């Protein structure tokens, strides 16, 4: 399943076993981020998955709005009974998140997609959630 509208045309949502893999590529505007959030939530319901990996290695920028969308989406997914991992944060994106004081609470992180899938299988510990306290 792939999204083919506006700035989300390079975004894909794929189910592998019991996990949704959401790959974000390129810059995503605010409207597209909201559409993507809805699509992810609908996919969680439709596929009855236990985990969602949001792979962001191709994102060069995460602003405060996108940070909030990621955090809100993770909380909504958790309320639906699934876990969320953010995989592939670029160094500049991580620096921006910290410097701007963005809170991405409830979102565990992994170095890459492979590590994220390993965490969801229970074979590896995730990095701590990103929040205001660390």
KOLKOL-155687 format. One record per atom (N, C-alpha, C, CB): residue in three letters; x, y, z. Coordinates in steps of 0.2 Angstrom, whole numbers. Glycine has a CB too. Example, Ala and Ser with C-alpha at 12.3 -4.5 7.8 and 13.67 -1.06 7.14 Angstrom:
   residuo       u       v       w
       ala      66     -28      39
       ala      62     -22      39
       ala      66     -16      39
       ala      57     -22      45
       ser      64     -11      35
       ser      68      -5      36
       ser      64       0      39
       ser      70      -3      29
REM end
This chain:
   residuo       u       v       w
       unk       4      -6       0
       unk       0       0       0
       unk       4       6       0
       unk      -5       0       6
       unk       4      11      -5
       unk       8      17      -5
       unk       3      23      -6
       unk      12      16     -11
       unk       6      28      -3
       unk       2      35      -3
       unk       5      38     -10
       unk       3      39       3
       unk       0      41     -14
       unk       2      44     -20
       unk      -1      51     -21
       unk       0      39     -26
       unk      -1      55     -16
       unk      -4      62     -16
       unk       1      67     -14
       unk     -10      62     -12
       unk       1      72     -17
       unk       5      78     -14
       unk      12      76     -12
       unk       2      81      -8
       unk      14      79      -7
       unk      21      78      -4
       unk      22      71      -1
       unk      23      83       1
       unk      17      67       0
       unk      17      61       3
       unk      18      55      -2
       unk      11      59       7
       unk      19      57      -9
       unk      20      52     -14
       unk      26      48     -13
       unk      21      56     -21
       unk      31      50      -9
       unk      37      45      -8
       unk      36      42      -2
       unk      43      50      -8
       unk      30      41       1
       unk      29      38       8
       unk      26      31       6
       unk      25      42      12
       unk      28      26      10
       unk      24      20       9
       unk      23      17      16
       unk      29      15       5
       unk      18      13      16
       unk      16       9      22
       unk      15       2      19
       unk       9      12      25
       unk      19      -2      22
       unk      19      -9      20
       unk      18     -14      27
       unk      26     -11      16
       unk      15     -19      26
       unk      14     -24      32
       unk      19     -30      31
       unk       7     -26      33
       unk      23     -31      36
       unk      27     -37      36
       unk      26     -40      42
       unk      35     -35      35
       unk      24     -47      42
       unk      21     -51      47
       unk      16     -47      51
       unk      28     -53      52
       unk      18     -45      57
       unk      13     -41      61
       unk      15     -34      63
       unk      12     -45      68
       unk      19     -31      58
       unk      22     -25      59
       unk      20     -20      53
       unk      29     -25      61
       unk      18     -14      54
       unk      18      -9      48
       unk      25      -6      48
       unk      12      -4      49
       unk      27      -5      42
       unk      33      -1      40
       unk      31       5      37
       unk      39      -6      36
       unk      32      11      40
       unk      31      17      36
       unk      37      20      35
       unk      26      22      41
       unk      38      21      28
       unk      44      24      26
       unk      43      31      23
       unk      48      20      20
       unk      46      36      27
       unk      45      43      25
       unk      51      45      21
       unk      44      48      31
       unk      50      48      15
       unk      56      51      11
       unk      54      58       8
       unk      57      46       5
       unk      59      62       9
       unk      58      69       7
       unk      55      73      12
       unk      54      69       0
       unk      54      79      11
       unk      50      84      15
       unk      43      83      15
       unk      52      91      14
       unk      39      83      21
       unk      32      82      21
       unk      29      88      24
       unk      30      76      25
       unk      24      91      20
       unk      21      97      22
       unk      16      96      28
       unk      18     101      17
       unk      13     101      31
       unk       9     100      37
       unk       3      96      35
       unk       7     106      40
       unk       0      98      29
       unk      -7      94      27
       unk      -5      87      26
       unk     -10      98      21
       unk       0      86      22
       unk       2      79      21
       unk       3      75      27
       unk       8      79      16
       unk       6      78      32
       unk       8      75      38
       unk       2      72      42
       unk      12      79      43
       unk      -4      77      41
       unk     -10      75      44
       unk     -13      69      41
       unk     -15      81      44
       unk     -13      69      34
       unk     -16      64      30
       unk     -12      57      31
       unk     -15      66      22
       unk      -5      58      32
       unk      -1      52      33
       unk      -3      49      40
       unk       6      54      33
       unk      -4      53      45
       unk      -6      51      52
       unk     -13      47      51
       unk      -7      57      57
       unk     -18      50      48
       unk     -24      46      47
       unk     -23      39      43
       unk     -29      50      43
       unk     -19      39      38
       unk     -18      33      35
       unk     -14      28      39
       unk     -13      35      28
       unk     -10      30      43
       unk      -6      25      48
       unk     -11      22      52
       unk       0      29      51
       unk     -15      27      55
       unk     -20      24      60
       unk     -25      19      57
       unk     -24      30      64
       unk     -28      21      51
       unk     -32      17      48
       unk     -29      10      46
       unk     -35      20      41
       unk     -22      10      44
       unk     -19       4      43
       unk     -18       0      49
       unk     -12       6      40
       unk     -17       3      55
       unk     -16      -1      61
       unk     -23      -5      62
       unk     -14       4      67
       unk     -28      -1      61
       unk     -35      -5      63
       unk     -36     -10      57
       unk     -40       0      62
       unk     -35      -9      51
       unk     -36     -13      46
       unk     -32     -20      46
       unk     -35     -10      39
       unk     -25     -19      48
       unk     -21     -25      48
       unk     -20     -28      55
       unk     -14     -22      45
       unk     -23     -25      60
       unk     -22     -27      67
       unk     -15     -29      69
       unk     -27     -33      67
       unk     -11     -24      68
       unk      -4     -25      69
       unk      -2     -24      76
       unk       1     -21      65
       unk       4     -27      79
       unk       6     -26      85
       unk      12     -20      86
       unk       9     -32      88
       unk      14     -18      80
       unk      19     -13      80
       unk      20      -9      74
       unk      26     -16      81
       unk      22      -3      74
       unk      23       1      68
       unk      30       4      69
       unk      18       7      68
       unk      34       3      63
       unk      40       6      63
       unk      40      12      58
       unk      46       1      60
       unk      42      18      60
       unk      42      24      56
       unk      49      25      54
       unk      38      30      59
       unk      51      24      48
       unk      58      24      45
       unk      59      31      42
       unk      59      19      40
       unk      63      35      45
       unk      64      42      44
       unk      71      44      41
       unk      63      46      50
       unk      75      39      39
       unk      82      40      37
       unk      83      45      31
       unk      86      34      35
       unk      77      45      27
       unk      77      50      21
       unk      75      57      23
       unk      73      47      16
       unk      72      58      29
       unk      70      65      31
       unk      76      69      33
       unk      65      64      37
       unk      76      75      30
       unk      82      79      31
       unk      80      85      37
       unk      84      83      25
       unk      73      85      38
       unk      71      90      42
       unk      65      88      46
       unk      69      97      39
       unk      65      89      53
       unk      59      87      57
       unk      58      94      61
       unk      60      81      62
       unk      52      97      59
       unk      51     104      63
       unk      46     102      69
       unk      48     109      58
       unk      44     107      72
       unk      40     106      78
       unk      34     103      77
       unk      39     113      82
       unk      31     105      71
       unk      24     102      69
       unk      25      95      68
       unk      21     106      63
       unk      30      93      64
       unk      31      86      62
       unk      33      82      68
       unk      37      85      57
       unk      37      85      73
       unk      38      81      79
       unk      32      80      83
       unk      43      86      83
       unk      27      85      83
       unk      21      84      87
       unk      17      79      83
       unk      17      91      87
       unk      16      79      77
       unk      13      74      73
       unk      15      67      75
       unk      13      75      65
       unk      22      66      75
       unk      25      59      76
       unk      23      57      83
       unk      33      60      75
       unk      24      62      88
       unk      22      60      95
       unk      15      58      96
       unk      24      66     100
       unk      10      63      93
       unk       3      61      93
       unk       1      55      90
       unk      -1      67      90
       unk       4      53      84
       unk       3      47      81
       unk       5      41      85
       unk       7      47      74
       unk      11      41      88
       unk      13      36      93
       unk       9      35      99
       unk      20      38      95
       unk       6      40     102
       unk       1      40     107
       unk      -5      36     105
       unk       0      47     110
       unk      -7      38      99
       unk     -14      36      96
       unk     -13      28      95
       unk     -16      39      90
       unk      -7      26      92
       unk      -6      19      91
       unk      -5      15      97
       unk       1      19      87
       unk      -2      18     102
       unk      -2      15     109
       unk      -9      14     112
       unk       3      19     114
       unk     -13      19     111
       unk     -20      18     113
       unk     -24      12     110
       unk     -24      24     113
       unk     -22      11     103
       unk     -25       6      99
       unk     -21      -1     101
       unk     -24       7      92
       unk     -16      -1     105
       unk     -13      -8     107
       unk      -7     -10     103
       unk     -18     -13     106
       unk      -4      -5     100
       unk       2      -7      96
       unk       8      -2      99
       unk       1      -6      88
       unk      14      -4      97
       unk      20       0      99
       unk      23       3      93
       unk      25      -5     102
       unk      26       9      94
       unk      29      13      89
       unk      36      14      90
       unk      26      20      88
       unk      40      13      84
       unk      47      14      84
       unk      49      19      79
       unk      51       7      84
       unk      53      23      80
       unk      56      28      75
       unk      63      26      73
       unk      56      36      78
       unk      64      24      67
       unk      71      21      65
       unk      74      26      60
       unk      69      14      62
       unk      81      26      61
       unk      85      29      56
       unk      85      37      56
       unk      82      28      49
       unk      85      40      62
       unk      86      47      63
       unk      93      49      61
       unk      85      49      71
       unk      93      54      56
       unk      99      57      54
       unk     102      61      60
       unk      98      61      48
       unk     109      62      60
       unk     112      66      66
       unk     109      73      66
       unk     119      66      65
       unk     108      76      60
       unk     105      83      60
       unk      98      83      63
       unk     106      86      53
       unk      94      78      61
       unk      87      78      64
       unk      87      77      71
       unk      83      72      60
       unk      91      73      74
       unk      92      72      81
       unk      94      78      84
       unk      97      66      82
       unk      99      82      81
       unk     101      88      84
       unk      96      93      84
       unk     107      91      80
       unk      92      93      79
       unk      86      98      79
       unk      81      97      84
       unk      83      98      72
       unk      79      90      85
       unk      74      88      90
       unk      77      91      97
       unk      73      81      90
       unk      83      89      98
       unk      86      91     105
       unk      86      99     106
       unk      92      88     106
       unk      89     102     101
       unk      90     110     101
       unk      83     113     102
       unk      94     112      95
       unk      78     111      98
       unk      72     114      98
       unk      68     112     104
       unk      68     113      92
       unk      70     107     108
       unk      66     105     114
       unk      60     102     112
       unk      65     111     118
       unk      60      98     106
       unk      54      95     104
       unk      53      89     108
       unk      54      93      97
       unk      47      87     110
       unk      45      81     114
       unk      42      76     109
       unk      41      83     120
       unk      45      70     109
       unk      43      65     105
       unk      42      59     110
       unk      47      63      99
       unk      37      61     115
       unk      36      56     120
       unk      33      50     118
       unk      32      59     126
       unk      35      44     121
       unk      32      38     119
       unk      34      35     113
       unk      24      39     118
       unk      39      38     109
       unk      42      35     103
       unk      49      32     105
       unk      42      40      98
       unk      49      26     105
       unk      56      22     105
       unk      60      23      99
       unk      55      15     107
       unk      66      23      99
       unk      70      24      93
       unk      75      18      92
       unk      74      30      94
       unk      77      17      86
       unk      81      12      84
       unk      86      15      79
       unk      78       5      81
       unk      92      12      78
       unk      97      15      73
       unk      95      14      66
       unk     103      11      74
       unk      91       8      65
       unk      89       7      58
       unk      83       2      58
       unk      95       4      53
       unk      81       1      52
       unk      75      -3      51
       unk      76     -10      54
       unk      73      -4      44
       unk      82     -13      53
       unk      83     -20      55
       unk      83     -20      63
       unk      90     -22      52
       unk      86     -15      66
       unk      86     -15      73
       unk      79     -14      76
       unk      90      -9      76
       unk      75     -10      73
       unk      68      -9      75
       unk      64     -15      75
       unk      65      -3      70
       unk      65     -19      69
       unk      61     -25      69
       unk      64     -30      74
       unk      62     -28      62
       unk      70     -30      76
       unk      73     -34      81
       unk      70     -32      88
       unk      80     -34      81
       unk      69     -26      89
       unk      66     -23      95
       unk      59     -26      96
       unk      66     -16      96
       unk      55     -25      91
       unk      48     -28      91
       unk      48     -35      92
       unk      45     -25      84
       unk      52     -39      90
       unk      52     -46      91
       unk      55     -48      98
       unk      57     -50      86
       unk      57     -43     101
       unk      59     -44     108
       unk      67     -46     109
       unk      55     -49     111
       unk      70     -46     103
       unk      77     -48     103
       unk      82     -42     105
       unk      79     -51      97
       unk      80     -36     106
       unk      85     -31     107
       unk      81     -25     111
       unk      88     -28     100
       unk      85     -22     115
       unk      81     -16     119
       unk      82     -10     114
       unk      85     -15     125
       unk      76      -6     114
       unk      76       0     111
       unk      80       6     115
       unk      69       2     109
       unk      81      11     111
       unk      84      17     114
       unk      78      20     118
       unk      87      22     109
       unk      80      24     124
       unk      74      27     127
       unk      70      31     123
       unk      77      31     133
       unk      64      32     125
       unk      59      37     122
       unk      62      44     122
       unk      52      37     125
       unk      60      47     117
       unk      63      54     116
       unk      58      59     119
       unk      64      56     109
       unk      60      62     124
       unk      55      67     128
       unk      59      73     130
       unk      52      64     134
       unk      56      77     134
       unk      59      83     136
       unk      65      82     141
       unk      54      88     140
       unk      65      76     145
       unk      70      74     150
       unk      75      70     147
       unk      67      71     155
       unk      75      69     140
       unk      80      64     137
       unk      77      59     133
       unk      85      61     142
REM end
